[in-house]
Amino acid sequence: MLSKEFISNPEYEKIFKIITSFNTNVDFHDKMKEFAYNLIYIEAKQINTVMSYLYDIKLSIDFFIQYRNENISLDILKKLTRLDFRALYSERRKINLSPFSQRRLISAWRNLFKFLNYKDIFIALSIKTPKTFPKSVPKKIIEDLCKVDQTWISYRNRALWGLLYGSGMRVSEALNLNIADWVKAKDNLEINGKGKVIRKVPIFAIIKTWMTEYLERYPMKYDQKSPLFIGKQLFKRLGSQTCAHILAKWRIKHNIDQKITPHSLRHSFASHVLANDCNLKDLQQVLGHKNLDTTSIYTHIEDKKLEKSFMDIME
């Protein structure tokens, strides 16, 4: 039985919209709602992750309907084989699906089969996907990215990019911050991270300065509950897709070939501080990684030390 909080929560409207778009019967829709509930309330997955899982499964269902020439039901799911998933995987690769998206596709199905207790077909998902190592953004590009003009938006952007690069937090974590979260922060900022785990990240002096200068230009009257980062449209909380779009436009304007995303700034923080002899365990805590293996990927990125310390990079 799904809770009333889950059914009526406007945050989950997009989740239900994806589920109702499934080309399956009502029973399947109901089971997917239970699956989404389980991911959010039991597995403590972020809403964006849940939406991505559901969308991946929806696209997979559409493929299986065509590939198997039959409607997909819960019973049919039990009959899926390794061959079916290899065909799906092959089809998705034709659209140049990134290695990360390939792994997420498999993860979505693993989580669904785990929830449905379809243990016998776990073996169908033992498909290896290629690993890629995050590519850090060069220091010069970050310096240029953090330049400001006279607009409040440029000060907001500098504060946000600086926070992502200077603390290693996820863009979703930064965008969920309110004014109160920043006001009570001193040398460390407390954030509600992935899996609803509370952790603290260091806040360097230069970031404090940039944030102060941004808040001095905050375009509206704010209180403790106001979003820390707002968009120019109706001054609502800034969204992650908008952030990615801003970076993409900036990259094109400045003729930069390397792809720059909010997440690549987090990667850059990790690789740069690790290259400066940061302890891997300390980095794990700052990044909010559950497993040290996830953090250790950054040991493959840069072997040589940077000539300057992190503060030199920021200043």
VOGU-3710 file (C-alpha; in Angstrom, 3 decimals, decimal comma):
1> mlskefisnp> 0,000/0,000/0,000  1,567/3,282/-1,115  1,571/6,100/1,408  -0,647/9,154/0,886  2,484/11,297/1,217  4,026/9,547/-1,774  0,910/9,693/-3,955  0,121/13,359/-3,266  3,673/14,757/-3,176  4,040/17,224/-6,101
11> eyekifkiit> 7,769/16,420/-6,238  6,894/13,001/-7,614  4,573/14,228/-10,364  7,243/13,683/-13,031  7,826/10,157/-11,742  4,155/9,265/-12,159  4,140/10,888/-15,593  6,958/8,603/-16,759  5,225/5,536/-15,325  1,892/6,286/-17,006
21> sfntnvdfhd> 3,735/6,635/-20,325  4,801/2,969/-20,135  3,234/0,965/-22,976  2,063/-1,680/-20,506  -1,049/-2,601/-18,540  -2,321/-1,045/-15,311  -0,863/-3,820/-13,148  2,565/-3,033/-14,535  2,046/0,680/-13,832  1,043/-0,057/-10,246
31> kmkefaynli> 4,083/-2,257/-9,728  6,354/0,465/-11,107  4,859/2,939/-8,620  5,725/0,488/-5,846  9,205/0,178/-7,341  9,631/3,969/-7,336  8,401/4,131/-3,741  10,923/1,452/-2,766  13,776/3,293/-4,461  12,972/6,577/-2,711
41> yieakqintv> 11,930/5,479/0,770  13,793/2,180/1,224  16,855/2,451/-1,002  17,143/6,224/-0,372  17,769/7,018/-4,034  17,702/10,592/-5,268  14,630/11,620/-7,281  16,765/12,297/-10,365  18,190/8,773/-10,131  14,707/7,265/-9,828
51> msylydikls> 13,490/9,224/-12,846  16,508/8,107/-14,868  15,937/4,467/-13,902  12,276/4,655/-14,895  13,052/6,343/-18,187  15,702/3,721/-19,001  13,230/0,940/-18,221  10,514/2,615/-20,318  12,824/2,802/-23,349  13,811/-0,813/-22,749
61> idffiqyrne> 10,162/-1,906/-22,631  9,514/-0,117/-25,934  12,452/-1,994/-27,448  11,397/-5,384/-26,074  7,873/-4,942/-27,472  9,346/-4,553/-30,952  12,127/-7,096/-30,533  9,961/-9,877/-29,075  6,841/-8,856/-31,005  4,644/-9,133/-27,921
71> nisldilkkl> 3,277/-6,958/-25,142  5,404/-6,804/-22,013  3,824/-7,827/-18,719  5,251/-8,742/-15,334  5,103/-12,406/-16,337  6,937/-11,738/-19,596  9,721/-10,010/-17,654  10,504/-13,366/-16,055  11,129/-14,817/-19,499  13,686/-12,233/-20,608
81> trldfralys> 17,059/-13,773/-21,382  20,662/-12,719/-21,733  20,063/-12,599/-25,494  17,253/-10,073/-25,015  19,452/-7,814/-22,937  22,397/-8,125/-25,305  20,089/-7,049/-28,121  18,894/-4,101/-26,022  22,435/-3,163/-25,109  23,522/-3,355/-28,749
91> errkinlspf> 20,608/-1,179/-29,854  21,332/1,469/-27,228  24,992/1,611/-28,216  23,963/2,636/-31,738  22,939/6,033/-30,377  26,391/6,536/-28,815  25,164/5,974/-25,286  27,900/7,053/-22,885  29,568/4,398/-20,691  27,924/6,000/-17,657
101> sqrrlisawr> 24,478/5,746/-19,261  25,190/2,151/-20,260  25,991/1,248/-16,669  22,924/3,123/-15,419  20,721/1,163/-17,833  21,972/-2,129/-16,404  21,685/-0,767/-12,851  18,049/0,200/-13,449  17,159/-3,340/-14,453  19,182/-4,900/-11,652
111> nlfkflnykd> 17,296/-2,792/-9,128  13,951/-3,686/-10,689  14,664/-7,424/-10,709  15,918/-7,225/-7,147  12,666/-5,508/-6,141  10,561/-8,077/-8,024  12,661/-10,890/-6,552  13,370/-12,273/-10,017  16,640/-13,839/-8,914  16,857/-16,332/-11,764
121> ifialsiktp> 17,400/-13,695/-14,420  20,076/-11,679/-12,633  22,565/-13,593/-14,762  21,040/-11,971/-17,828  22,444/-8,676/-16,612  26,038/-9,789/-16,149  27,021/-7,617/-19,092  30,263/-5,742/-18,699  30,175/-2,094/-19,630  33,245/0,017/-20,368
131> ktfpksvpkk> 34,650/2,211/-17,634  35,771/5,735/-18,305  37,780/7,975/-16,044  36,534/11,486/-15,302  38,399/14,223/-17,144  39,294/17,240/-15,063  38,873/20,798/-16,288  42,200/22,656/-16,705  42,989/25,402/-14,231  43,027/28,148/-16,898
141> iiedlckvdq> 39,497/27,276/-18,021  38,248/27,367/-14,423  39,866/30,768/-13,933  38,121/32,112/-17,041  34,847/30,499/-15,996  34,915/32,342/-12,672  35,334/35,822/-14,148  32,458/38,245/-13,540  30,916/41,250/-15,261  28,465/43,724/-13,748
151> twisyrnral> 25,417/41,430/-13,707  24,147/39,647/-10,616  23,917/36,451/-12,671  27,663/36,428/-13,296  28,250/36,724/-9,532  25,770/33,911/-8,923  27,504/31,717/-11,488  30,941/32,399/-10,027  29,693/31,551/-6,533  28,123/28,313/-7,786
161> wgllygsgmr> 31,051/27,160/-9,947  33,424/28,049/-7,136  31,359/26,090/-4,637  31,275/22,999/-6,875  34,979/23,162/-7,671  36,025/24,331/-4,227  34,105/21,746/-2,202  33,483/18,823/-4,552  29,775/18,737/-3,768  27,233/17,462/-6,264
171> vsealnlnia> 25,315/20,075/-8,232  22,017/18,757/-6,804  23,406/19,239/-3,291  24,433/22,826/-4,037  21,128/23,727/-5,670  19,144/22,337/-2,739  20,837/24,745/-0,328  18,850/27,564/1,238  20,117/30,893/2,533  19,921/29,509/6,090
181> dwvkakdnle> 22,330/26,687/5,233  24,945/29,169/4,115  24,365/31,643/6,957  25,020/29,018/9,649  28,106/27,683/7,852  31,502/28,747/9,139  34,515/26,781/7,945  32,329/23,851/6,945  29,011/23,589/5,151  26,556/20,902/6,228
191> ingkgkvirk> 24,724/19,317/3,319  22,097/16,640/2,854  23,879/14,297/0,485  23,119/11,245/-1,601  21,200/8,593/0,297  20,057/11,309/2,734  23,444/11,171/4,464  24,439/14,385/6,232  28,070/15,373/5,745  30,264/18,451/6,018
201> vpifaiiktw> 32,393/19,938/3,260  35,130/22,551/3,739  34,489/26,117/2,650  37,597/28,053/1,648  38,008/31,792/2,183  37,810/32,663/-1,514  34,464/30,853/-1,803  33,126/32,792/1,193  34,141/36,031/-0,503  32,489/35,079/-3,772
211> mteylerypm> 29,317/34,030/-2,001  29,186/37,280/-0,016  29,561/39,317/-3,197  26,789/37,302/-4,835  24,387/37,701/-1,902  25,040/41,462/-1,914  23,597/41,411/-5,443  20,780/38,938/-4,764  18,000/40,410/-6,953  15,151/40,188/-4,464
221> kydqksplfi> 14,410/40,358/-0,777  15,243/37,026/0,804  14,805/35,244/4,107  16,316/32,140/5,684  14,093/29,805/3,635  14,962/31,372/0,276  16,945/29,231/-2,203  20,646/30,063/-2,166  20,855/29,881/-5,958  17,963/31,255/-7,995
231> gkqlfkrlgs> 17,231/31,535/-11,707  16,404/34,724/-13,566  12,937/33,440/-14,498  10,584/34,296/-11,607  13,558/33,978/-9,236  12,792/30,346/-8,472  15,358/27,770/-7,363  17,969/27,217/-10,051  17,742/23,823/-11,784  20,547/21,427/-12,694
241> qtcahilakw> 19,593/21,394/-16,389  19,805/25,177/-16,480  23,289/24,981/-14,965  24,397/22,508/-17,624  22,937/24,764/-20,329  24,781/27,809/-18,961  28,098/25,943/-19,046  27,435/24,615/-22,549  26,702/28,134/-23,866  29,803/29,507/-22,154
251> rikhnidqki> 31,976/26,754/-23,651  30,684/27,438/-27,176  31,076/31,200/-26,771  34,719/30,776/-25,747  35,514/28,119/-28,387  36,462/25,460/-25,858  36,488/21,916/-27,200  36,412/20,120/-23,855  32,977/19,303/-22,508  32,297/21,128/-19,241
261> tphslrhsfa> 29,441/20,145/-16,943  28,614/20,893/-13,305  29,728/17,346/-12,497  33,077/17,833/-14,240  33,833/20,615/-11,737  33,318/18,087/-8,934  35,632/15,684/-10,771  38,212/18,449/-11,119  38,136/19,166/-7,397  38,748/15,483/-6,655
271> shvlandcnl> 41,572/14,968/-9,129  43,327/18,237/-8,297  43,341/17,839/-4,513  44,323/14,180/-4,828  47,247/15,201/-7,013  48,260/17,482/-4,130  48,614/14,490/-1,783  45,129/14,618/-0,274  44,391/11,438/1,677  42,037/9,150/-0,274
281> kdlqqvlghk> 39,948/8,438/2,828  39,534/12,152/3,543  38,525/12,745/-0,062  35,944/9,957/0,202  34,297/11,703/3,163  34,244/15,096/1,442  32,790/13,685/-1,782  30,223/11,620/0,096  31,149/8,332/-1,568  29,746/5,273/0,153
291> nldttsiyth> 32,613/3,048/-1,018  36,306/3,875/-1,195  36,460/2,068/-4,551  34,347/4,846/-6,040  36,833/7,453/-4,839  39,868/5,466/-5,972  38,918/6,056/-9,617  40,604/9,443/-9,271  43,978/7,817/-8,617  44,010/6,924/-12,321
301> iedkkleksf> 43,560/10,468/-13,521  46,725/12,353/-12,664  50,041/10,895/-11,597  52,057/14,081/-11,256  51,525/16,702/-8,577  50,248/20,145/-9,408  52,873/22,824/-8,911  50,607/24,890/-6,747  48,366/24,120/-3,827  44,600/24,145/-4,016
311> mdime> 44,431/27,679/-2,673  46,760/28,805/-5,428  44,381/27,244/-7,914  41,440/29,104/-6,437  43,207/32,426/-6,096
//
